[in-house]
Amino acid sequence: QVQLVESGGGLVQPGGSLRLSCAASGFTFSSYAMRWYRQAPEKERELVAAITTFGIGTNYADSVKGRFTISRDNAKNAVYLQMNSLKPEDTAVYYCSAVRFQNAYWGQGTQVTVSS
């Protein structure tokens, strides 16, 4: 049974930091590229960050470059999103996704709220 379980979301003040985690099981984690998406209320889901199977390549949405860092630990079947200098516009539900060719798995999401 494939599972992606996100954690680490919460309420944080502007300028603060959060680290999201996504624990994967039920598939060969190291064979999948991993992505973080987010969806704010009344907005479409957007790709935030992506990382290749062994973590050599990463890319980021322009809106988070220099503030967010994606990483993965294939030994632990986990992917992370370190979010620094958070802004109110980062408020959204954050989802992790595993992608390999036509296959895509999704987690249930974790809420991140940036507010004073």
N, C-alpha and C positions, 0 to 999 in steps of 0.2 A: 504494500500500500504506500503510494507516494505521499509524502508530507513535507510541507514547507511551513515552518512556524516562526513568525517574526516576534521579536520582543525588544524592549528598550525604549518604546515610545513614552510620551508623557507631556507634561506641561513644563515649559522652560521660558525664562525671560529673554527678551531680545539681547543678542550678544552672547548668549549661553551656548552650551554644547550638549549633544546627546550622541550616544553610540547605539545604533540599531544592530541587532543580530538576527540571523535567519538560520535556523537549524533544519537540515535536510535529511530525509531518510526515504528508503524504498526505491532508490535508483542509484546509478553509478555517478555520484556527484562530480568526480573529476572529469567526466566526459561532457559536462554541460557548462556552457557559458552562463554566467549569472548576471542578473540585472536587478536594479532597484527602480521602481516606478513610484509615482505619487499621484494622488487625485484629491484636489481641493473641491469644496462644495461648488456645485454648478459649473465645474470645469472638467475638461477631458483629462483622462489619465495621460501622464507624460513620463517619458524615460528620464531618469535622473542620472544614473550611472550604470556602467557595465564593465565586466571584467572577463577576460578570456579564461579558458579551462585551467591553465596553470598560473594565472595571475600575471602573465607577462605584459598583456595589453589592457589598458583601461581607457575609458572615455567618459565624458561628463557633459551634461547640459550646460550651456553657457551661463545660466542663472546660478549655478552652484560651483563653477570652477574656482579653485583656490580656497574654497570653504569646506567642501565635502571630499572624503576619501573612501573609496571602496577597496576592500581587501577580502581575501578568502584564505581559509585553512582547510586544505583537502584532507588532512589527517583527521580533522574534527567534523568534516562535512558541514562547514559553516561559512557563511559570507557575512560581511560586516559593512556598515556605513557609518563612518565617523563624520559627524556634522558639527562644524564650528561656526562661530559668528552667525548664529541663527537669526533670521528675520521673520517678522510676522507673515510675510508672503510665503514662507516655507511651511506654514500650517497646512496639513493635509493628512490623509491616510497613506502610509507608505507600505508598498508591497514588494516582496522579493519574487523573482521569477527565475526558473531554470529553463534554458533554451538549448535545443540540439536539433538541427535541421527543422523538420515540421513539428517536433514535439515541444510543448511548452507547459510547464507546471507553474501554479501560482499558490502563494500563501494567502492567508485570510486578512492580512493587513494589520498595521499597528498605527494608532493615532499619535500624531505629533502636533502639539499646539504651542505656538510661540506668541506669548502675550505677557504684558506687564500687569 
